[in-house]
Amino acid sequence: MRTERGLDRFVTFLDAVVAIAITLLVLPLVDVLGGRKPAEIRPACSPTRPAGSARSS
């Protein structure tokens, strides 16, 4: 017999797995961007510059 508590435990476990997966995906980005100051990091797109527009720095 399945219980609501069992479902809650499964959802909590799944939440933890997703959080670990996201952390493992983000860690390499920290290494790549680690030496830059926040002002030097430019987003790929912004409200003033739509995605796909070319801009030379």
N, C-alpha and C positions, 0 to 999 in steps of 0.2 A: 504494500500500500504506500503510495507516494503522499508526502505531506507538504504543507506550505513551508514549513521550516526547511525541508530538504531543498526546495526551490530557492529559498532565500540564501542558503549556503552555497548553492551552485552559482547564483548571480554574484555573490561576494567573491567567490573563487575566480569567476570569469573576469570580474572587474580588476582583480589583482593581476591576472595574466596579461590583460590589455595594458595596464599601467607599466608593467615590466617591459613589455614589447615596445611601447612608446619610448620609454627611457633608453632602451638599447638602440633605437633608431636615432634619437637625438644626441647621444653621446659623441658620435663621430663629428657631428656639426660643431660641437663645442671645441673639439680639437682643431678643426679647420678655421674657425672664426676666433679662436682663442687669443691671438696676438693683435687683434684689431680693436680700436676704440669704438664705442657705440655710434659715434658720428660718422665713422668710415663705412659702416654697414648700411647699404642701401637696399630697400625692398625691391623685389622684382617688378612689382606694380604698386601704384599708389593712386589716390583719388585724382591727383594732378597729372599722372602719367599712366595711361591704360596699359594693360599687359600687351606685349608684342611690339611696343614702340621702341625704336632704336634711339639710344642716347649715348654719346661718347663722353667720357669723363676726362 
